[in-house]
Amino acid sequence: MKPEITEIDIVILSFAQTDELKQITANCLTSLMASEDPELIKFNIIVVESRKDLKPFQYEYGQTVYPDEPFGYNRYMNIGISMTSAPYICLCNNDLIFHKEWATEILKPFNIYRQLSSASPMCTIHHTKLGMEPNIGILTGYRERVEVSGWCLFFKRSMLELTGKLDENFIFRHASHDYTHLLLTLNLSHVLVTSSLVDHLDHTTLNKQEPERFDELMFQQDVYYEKKWGYRLGRKWEEL
């Protein structure tokens, strides 16, 4: 009797401004498809591509879509989420390299702890700089870039019944912070799975933006973020 296949929806945001950045997305997809036995794990892949003149190009292994709406990290993730239906969703940057059985490993705590809502894999580049090592267990917490790897967020689809759509006011920066605060506010559990390895090459697209666009992506949501979450984090409204 064949084991049951687990389906995971993968939403990847890409901006192939250059051939190099296009190849980074392609490498991400190749590593993803090589990471698991397709008879055990099925990936349903949506690539949301920001470079409109690349249309109708399709990346391998999934569907590539070119939204008419202006870019917003959460807006484009919501578009991808709306096109999928599997019980698990993974929201990904395009500059990722997936190690063998990362999905098998990240699913394990979900099968043990039924109340678990969200998880992130470990990055052997970033997390080791923090003094962490692979295979040191399942770590609970909500620290950004520690337990919460904003570049790769894995969660149950059912969680969206509580959280609703991602807040589209965040076009880039603070998107993962907003996700983290929402988990805390709703008392939804999150873990870092250190046996699940997904490496993040970190800001390969962001670093190629012009200074004005870089500032827009990184700093223009600061006021909104503070208004939404500052008072919940102990800062008075009139100080924001």
matplotlib code that plots the C-alpha trace (Angstrom):
import matplotlib.pyplot as plt

x = [0.0, 1.4, 1.8, -0.5, 0.9, 1.1, 0.4, 2.1, 1.3, 4.4, 4.1, 7.3, 7.8, 10.2, 11.4, 13.6, 15.1, 18.2, 19.1, 21.0, 17.9, 15.9, 18.4, 18.2, 14.4, 15.1, 17.8, 15.3, 12.7, 15.3, 16.4, 12.8, 11.8, 15.0, 14.4, 11.6, 10.3, 7.3, 5.5, 5.5, 5.4, 3.7, 4.5, 1.9, 4.0, 2.8, 5.5, 4.3, 6.6, 6.9, 8.7, 5.7, 7.5, 8.7, 5.2, 4.2, 7.4, 6.7, 9.3, 9.5, 7.6, 4.6, 2.5, 3.9, 1.5, 2.0, -0.4, -1.9, -1.8, 1.3, 3.8, 3.2, 4.9, 1.7, -0.6, 1.3, 1.4, -2.3, -2.7, -0.7, -2.6, -5.9, -4.9, -4.2, -6.0, -3.7, -3.8, -0.2, 1.1, 4.7, 5.4, 8.9, 11.4, 12.9, 16.5, 16.3, 18.0, 16.1, 18.0, 16.9, 13.8, 13.3, 9.5, 9.5, 11.2, 9.1, 5.9, 7.0, 6.1, 2.7, 2.0, 3.0, 1.6, -1.9, -2.2, 0.9, 0.0, 3.2, 6.9, 10.1, 13.1, 16.6, 19.1, 22.6, 24.0, 22.1, 21.3, 24.8, 26.0, 23.7, 25.5, 22.9, 23.5, 21.3, 19.4, 19.2, 15.5, 12.3, 12.6, 9.5, 9.5, 8.6, 11.8, 12.2, 15.2, 15.6, 12.6, 10.7, 12.4, 10.4, 11.9, 10.2, 6.9, 5.2, 1.7, -1.6, -4.2, -6.7, -4.8, -6.1, -9.6, -8.3, -5.8, -7.5, -5.5, -2.1, -2.2, -1.6, -0.5, 2.9, 4.6, 7.8, 9.5, 7.6, 5.5, 7.1, 7.0, 3.2, 2.9, 4.8, 2.7, -0.5, 0.6, 1.3, -1.9, -4.0, -2.0, -1.0, 2.1, 5.2, 8.4, 11.8, 12.5, 16.3, 16.3, 14.5, 17.1, 16.4, 19.2, 18.5, 20.9, 19.5, 18.4, 19.6, 16.8, 16.5, 20.2, 19.8, 17.2, 17.8, 18.2, 14.8, 13.1, 15.2, 14.0, 10.4, 10.5, 12.4, 11.2, 7.9, 5.8, 7.5, 4.7, 1.9, 3.7, 4.1, 0.5, -0.7, 1.6, 3.5, 0.9, 0.6, 4.4, 4.2, 4.6, 2.0, 0.0, 0.9, 4.6, 4.2]
y = [0.0, 3.3, 6.0, 9.0, 12.0, 15.3, 18.4, 21.7, 24.9, 27.0, 30.7, 32.3, 36.0, 36.8, 40.0, 38.9, 42.3, 40.6, 37.2, 36.6, 37.2, 35.1, 32.3, 32.7, 31.9, 29.0, 27.6, 28.0, 25.9, 23.3, 22.8, 22.6, 19.9, 17.9, 18.1, 15.5, 12.2, 13.2, 10.1, 11.4, 15.2, 17.1, 20.7, 23.0, 25.9, 29.4, 31.9, 35.5, 37.4, 41.2, 41.7, 42.1, 42.2, 38.6, 37.4, 34.8, 33.1, 30.2, 28.9, 25.1, 22.9, 25.2, 28.2, 31.7, 34.6, 38.3, 40.4, 43.6, 45.1, 47.1, 45.2, 44.6, 41.7, 40.8, 41.7, 39.3, 36.6, 36.9, 36.4, 33.2, 32.0, 32.6, 30.3, 27.3, 24.9, 22.4, 22.0, 23.5, 26.7, 27.9, 31.6, 31.9, 34.5, 33.4, 33.5, 30.2, 26.8, 23.9, 21.0, 17.4, 16.5, 20.0, 19.5, 16.1, 17.5, 20.7, 18.5, 16.4, 18.8, 19.5, 15.7, 15.7, 18.9, 19.3, 22.9, 24.1, 26.7, 28.0, 27.1, 28.2, 26.1, 26.8, 28.7, 27.2, 30.6, 33.0, 30.9, 29.5, 33.1, 33.3, 30.4, 27.8, 24.5, 22.2, 19.3, 20.9, 20.3, 22.3, 25.8, 27.8, 31.6, 34.7, 36.5, 37.9, 36.3, 33.9, 31.5, 33.3, 33.1, 35.7, 34.5, 31.1, 30.9, 27.5, 27.2, 25.4, 26.8, 26.6, 29.4, 31.9, 31.4, 33.2, 35.7, 36.6, 37.7, 39.2, 42.9, 44.5, 47.8, 46.3, 46.3, 44.8, 45.7, 44.7, 42.1, 39.3, 41.4, 41.9, 38.1, 37.5, 40.0, 38.5, 35.0, 36.4, 38.4, 35.3, 33.0, 30.8, 28.7, 28.9, 27.0, 26.9, 23.4, 23.0, 19.7, 21.5, 23.3, 26.1, 28.5, 32.2, 34.0, 37.3, 40.4, 39.3, 41.3, 44.1, 45.0, 45.6, 48.4, 52.0, 54.1, 55.7, 52.3, 50.7, 53.4, 53.0, 49.2, 49.5, 52.6, 53.9, 51.5, 52.4, 54.9, 52.4, 49.6, 51.8, 52.9, 49.3, 47.7, 50.3, 50.7, 46.9, 46.7, 49.2, 52.5, 55.2, 56.3, 60.0, 59.0, 57.4]
z = [0.0, -1.1, 1.6, 1.3, -0.5, 1.4, -0.7, 0.0, -1.8, -2.5, -3.3, -4.5, -5.3, -8.1, -9.8, -12.7, -13.5, -14.9, -16.2, -13.0, -10.9, -13.2, -12.7, -8.9, -9.1, -11.4, -9.0, -6.1, -8.0, -9.1, -5.5, -4.3, -6.7, -6.0, -2.2, -1.8, -3.1, -5.3, -4.2, -0.7, -1.1, -3.8, -4.3, -6.0, -7.1, -7.9, -8.9, -8.8, -11.2, -10.9, -14.3, -16.5, -19.9, -19.2, -19.8, -21.0, -19.8, -17.4, -14.9, -14.7, -12.3, -11.6, -12.8, -13.2, -12.9, -13.7, -11.6, -13.0, -9.6, -8.4, -6.4, -2.7, -0.9, 1.0, -1.9, -4.2, -1.6, -1.2, -5.0, -4.8, -1.7, -3.4, -6.3, -4.0, -1.8, -0.1, 3.7, 4.1, 2.6, 2.4, 1.5, 0.0, -1.3, -4.5, -3.2, -1.4, -1.7, -0.3, 1.3, 1.1, 3.0, 4.4, 4.0, 5.5, 8.6, 8.9, 8.8, 11.7, 14.5, 12.9, 13.1, 16.8, 18.1, 16.7, 17.9, 16.0, 13.4, 11.9, 11.4, 9.7, 8.5, 9.6, 7.4, 7.6, 6.5, 8.8, 11.9, 12.3, 12.6, 15.7, 17.2, 16.3, 14.6, 12.6, 14.4, 17.8, 18.1, 17.7, 19.1, 20.1, 19.9, 17.9, 17.4, 13.9, 12.0, 14.9, 15.3, 12.6, 9.2, 7.3, 4.0, 4.4, 6.4, 6.5, 8.0, 8.0, 5.6, 8.4, 10.3, 7.7, 9.1, 12.2, 10.7, 7.4, 4.5, 4.8, 5.4, 2.0, 3.5, 3.9, 0.5, 1.7, 5.1, 8.2, 6.4, 8.5, 11.6, 11.1, 10.6, 13.9, 15.9, 14.6, 15.7, 19.2, 19.4, 18.4, 20.6, 17.6, 18.1, 16.0, 15.9, 14.2, 13.0, 13.0, 11.1, 8.2, 6.2, 3.7, 3.0, 2.3, 0.0, 1.5, -0.4, -3.8, -5.5, -2.9, -3.2, -6.9, -6.5, -7.1, -3.9, -4.1, -4.6, -1.9, 0.6, -0.5, 0.1, 3.3, 5.2, 3.9, 5.9, 9.2, 10.2, 9.4, 11.3, 14.4, 14.3, 14.0, 16.5, 18.5, 21.3, 21.6, 22.1, 24.9, 23.1, 23.7, 20.7, 21.1, 21.0, 17.6]

ax = plt.figure().add_subplot(projection="3d")
ax.plot(x, y, z, "-o")
ax.set_aspect("equal")
plt.show()
